Amino acid sequence: MRLLFDENLSPKLVAALADVFPDSAHVDRVGLGSVPDSDVWEYAKAQGFILASKDSDFYDKSALYGQPPKVIWIRRGNCSNRQIQLLLRNKAAVIMAFEQDPELSCLRIM
């Protein structure tokens, strides 16, 4: 399972979570920093990523267009990268089940 982390999440999450979510990427590292959300959406869709963001914009796109790509909406306010890392690790089984469910397009985690 590959996650594409939005620019509102730290690029350090890619390496920190490589054991759980191998081959993940960050938008800045794939040349998508500061581009429109529609470009990030299309890239995630074309490359087979699940899009992870703290921003509701991708949740809205998911509700409107469905999937792919699937979207993980991280519903946390200001918090450390370590807290995000722990959250994603603790929810890994839920995220894997989400990936396999053909009916679901968005997963909200808190």
C-alpha positions as CSV (number, residue, x, y, z in Angstrom):
1,M,0.0,0.0,0.0
2,R,1.4,3.4,-1.0
3,L,0.4,6.7,0.5
4,L,0.9,10.1,-1.1
5,F,1.3,12.6,1.7
6,D,-0.1,16.1,1.0
7,E,2.0,19.1,1.7
8,N,0.3,19.8,5.0
9,L,2.0,16.7,6.3
10,S,5.7,16.3,6.9
11,P,7.9,14.7,4.2
12,K,9.7,12.9,7.1
13,L,6.6,10.6,7.4
14,V,7.7,8.8,4.2
15,A,10.9,7.4,5.8
16,A,9.3,7.1,9.3
17,L,6.5,4.9,8.0
18,A,8.4,3.0,5.3
19,D,8.1,-0.3,7.2
20,V,4.3,0.0,7.3
21,F,3.5,1.9,4.1
22,P,6.4,1.0,1.7
23,D,6.8,3.0,-1.5
24,S,4.9,6.0,-0.2
25,A,5.8,9.5,-1.3
26,H,5.4,13.1,-0.4
27,V,4.0,15.7,-2.9
28,D,7.1,17.9,-2.5
29,R,9.4,15.0,-3.4
30,V,7.5,14.1,-6.6
31,G,7.4,17.7,-7.9
32,L,3.9,18.6,-6.8
33,G,4.6,21.1,-4.1
34,S,2.3,24.2,-4.4
35,V,0.4,22.8,-7.3
36,P,-3.4,22.8,-7.5
37,D,-5.2,20.0,-5.7
38,S,-6.6,18.7,-9.0
39,D,-3.0,18.0,-10.1
40,V,-2.2,16.1,-6.9
41,W,-5.5,14.2,-7.3
42,E,-4.7,13.2,-10.8
43,Y,-1.2,12.1,-9.9
44,A,-2.4,10.0,-7.0
45,K,-5.0,8.4,-9.3
46,A,-2.6,7.7,-12.1
47,Q,0.1,6.3,-9.9
48,G,-2.1,4.2,-7.6
49,F,-1.6,6.1,-4.4
50,I,-3.9,6.6,-1.5
51,L,-3.9,10.3,-0.8
52,A,-3.3,11.3,2.9
53,S,-4.1,14.8,4.0
54,K,-5.2,16.9,6.9
55,D,-7.1,19.1,4.4
56,S,-10.8,18.7,3.8
57,D,-10.4,19.6,0.1
58,F,-9.5,16.0,-0.8
59,Y,-12.4,14.7,1.3
60,D,-14.7,16.9,-0.6
61,K,-13.3,15.7,-3.9
62,S,-13.7,12.2,-2.8
63,A,-17.4,12.7,-1.9
64,L,-17.9,14.4,-5.3
65,Y,-15.9,12.1,-7.6
66,G,-15.5,8.9,-5.7
67,Q,-12.4,6.9,-6.1
68,P,-9.7,6.4,-7.3
69,P,-7.8,7.7,-5.6
70,K,-8.9,6.8,-2.2
71,V,-8.4,9.5,0.5
72,I,-7.4,9.3,4.1
73,W,-8.5,12.5,5.9
74,I,-6.5,13.0,9.1
75,R,-8.7,14.9,11.5
76,R,-6.1,16.2,13.9
77,G,-5.4,19.8,14.7
78,N,-2.0,21.0,15.5
79,C,0.1,18.1,16.5
80,S,3.6,16.7,16.1
81,N,4.9,14.6,13.2
82,R,5.4,11.9,15.8
83,Q,1.7,12.0,16.8
84,I,0.7,11.6,13.1
85,Q,3.2,8.8,12.7
86,L,1.8,7.0,15.7
87,L,-1.8,7.6,14.6
88,L,-1.1,6.0,11.2
89,R,0.8,3.1,12.7
90,N,-2.1,2.4,15.1
91,K,-4.6,2.6,12.3
92,A,-2.6,0.5,9.8
93,A,-5.0,-2.4,10.0
94,V,-8.0,-0.1,9.4
95,I,-6.2,1.6,6.5
96,M,-5.4,-1.8,4.9
97,A,-9.0,-2.9,5.2
98,F,-10.1,0.5,3.7
99,E,-7.7,-0.1,0.8
100,Q,-9.4,-3.4,0.1
101,D,-13.0,-2.2,0.3
102,P,-14.2,-1.4,-3.2
103,E,-17.2,0.7,-1.8
104,L,-15.2,3.2,0.3
105,S,-13.5,6.2,-1.1
106,C,-12.6,8.2,2.0
107,L,-11.4,7.2,5.5
108,R,-11.5,9.7,8.3
109,I,-9.2,9.0,11.1
110,M,-8.8,11.0,14.4
